[in-house]
Amino acid sequence: MQAFDQIQQLWQKHEVEVKVSADEMLQQVKKEVGGLKLKSALNIIAMFASFLSIAALWIFFHFESWTTHVGISITIIAIGVYTLILYRDHRLIAKSDFTAHPHEYLNNLKTYQLNRYKLYNSLYWFYAIALSLGIIFYFVEILSFFSIIQKIVAVGLTFLWILFCSTILRKAVIKREKERIALLIEKFERLSEQISMPD
């Protein structure tokens, strides 16, 4: 039995280097890049749809209070700026062909990674504060039509939603995206090494 345990320990220590061909690695990278581009494009579309929805609310509904107009303005500006930042970052990963210019694409991907870090950390808080201010100004007029219980529920749910998005959801998105981009950068670096290595 002791011999079996020794063999098992030796086997567990033994590392097998898995060789993946450049073509297989390229196919994996293409799939990952396609997924990253799609996710980025869907984020932009969702933000733009939010922008249009709030703008339509502002145009088609009559509001009495100036605070409502200020609130909607702040919200639209915050969403518009955030959408432009998302679009700028999307162009980094979508504008060049990674098969034709792998080193340029790798540099763009690293810049994208750094921009996403900024977006989810410092820039996110400006966005969250702007949205919160917009909602507060918007609620001044809207909540006047609600009963006390409805006001408490509306404010409570809004506060909980912003808290949830700013903590649990944000951390999960950051972790998942950080791992995904880091893995893609690693694959690109390995692919570049395999292509540059002599046969």
N, C-alpha and C positions, 0 to 999 in steps of 0.2 A: 504494500500500500504506500510505503514511503517513496518507492521508485516512481509510482504513478503521480504523487504530489510533486516530485521534483520535475518530472516531464511536463506536468501542467504549468508549473511556475516558469520553466524554460520557454514553453510555448507562448505564455502570456507576455514574456519579456521580448520575444522575437517580433520585430517589426517588419512587415512586408511592404516594400515600396511599390505602390501601384503606378504603373506607367500608363499614362493616358496619351493617346496620339494627339498631334496638333489639330487634326481634323475633328476628333471627338471634342477636344477642348473648345475649338471654334464654334461647334454646334451648341455646346453648353452656354458659351458666352453670348451667342446670338439670341438664345432663348431668354437668358437673364436680362440682356439689354432691351429686348422687346417688351418684357414684363415691366421693367423700370420705366420705359417710355410710355407705356399704356397707363400705368398708375399715375405718372406725372400728368399726362393729358387729362385723365379723369378728374384729378384734383382741380385742374384749371377749369374744366367744364362745370364742375360743381360750384366753384367759387363764382364763375361768371353767371350761372343760373341764379345764385343767391343775389348777386348784384342786380340782375334784371328784375327779380321778384320784388326786391325792396324798392327799386326805382318805380316799378309799376304801382306798388302800394302808394307811393308818394304822389304819383301823377293822377291816379284814378280815384283816390279818396280825398275828401275835403277835411282838412284838419284846422281847428280854430286856433290853437295855441302855437306861439312861436317856438316853444320848447320842443314840440313834436318835430317841427321842421329842422331844428338844430340837431336833434337826436338822429333823425333819418340821414341828414347830411354827414354827420360824423360816421355813422355806420357805413354809408355808401363809400365814403372816402377811404375808410379803413379796409373794406373789402376790395375796393379797386386797387389800392396800393399793394395789398397782399397778393392779389391776382397777378399784377404786373411782375412782382418778385418771383412768383411761381413760374410765370411764362419765361422770364429771363433765365432761370435755372433750367427749365425744360429745353430751351434752345441749346444750352451747353451739351446736353446728351443727345440731342436730336439733329443738330446741324451738320455734323461730320460723319462720314462713313468710317466706322471703326476698322473695317477690313482693309481699307485703303491707307488710312493714317492711324495705325494702332497707338503710336507714342503720343500723338496729339490728342487722341481720344482718351488715353489714360490720364493725361494732364487735365483734360476737361472733366473727367470723372472725379479726380481728386479735388478740383475746384468745386464741383457740384457737392461733394461730400462736405467740404468746409462751409459752403453756403447753406446747406441743410442744417448743419450744426448751429449756425448763427440764427437761422430762421426759427428753429425750435427752441432756442434759448432766449437771447436778448430781444430779437424782433418779435417773438411770440408774445412777450409781455406787453409791448407797445400795442399790439393788435388786440389783446384781451382787455387792456385798459380802455382803448378807444371804443371797442364794442360795448363794454360795460357803461361807459359814459353815454354812448348813443342810446342804450336801452333805458338808462335812468331818465334822460331828457324825454324820450318817447313815452315813458310810463307816466310822466306828470299829467298829461291830458287823458291818456287811455284809462288809467286807473281810477279817474274821477267818475267813470261810468259803472264801476264795480262796487259790489258790497264789500264790507270789511273782510269777510271770509274769503271772497274771491281775490281781493287784493293780497291777502296773506299767502294764499295758494299760488298766485301768479308770481309774486316776488320770491317766495320760497323755492318754487320749481326753477325759476330762472337762475337764482343763486346756486342751487344744487347742480344745474346743468353746466354752468360756467366752471364751478369747482371740479366737477367730474372731468370735463374736457381739459382743464388746466393741470390736473394731477394724474389720475389713473390712465386716461386715454392718451394723453400727451406722452407719458413715460413709455407706454406700450408701443406707440408709433415710433418714437425715437429709437427704442431698442431694436425693433424689427428692421427699421430702415437702415440703422447703423450697421447691423450684421449683414444685411443684404448688399449694401454698397461696399463694405469691407471685403466681403467674399468675392464680389465682382472685380474689385481692384486686384485682389490676390490672383484671380484667374487670368486677368489681363497680363499681370507681371509674369506669371508662369508661362503663358502663351508666348509672350515676347521672348523669354529665355529659350523656349523650345524652338522658336523660329530662327533665332540668332545663333543657336548652337550648330556647329558643323556636324554633318552626318558621319 
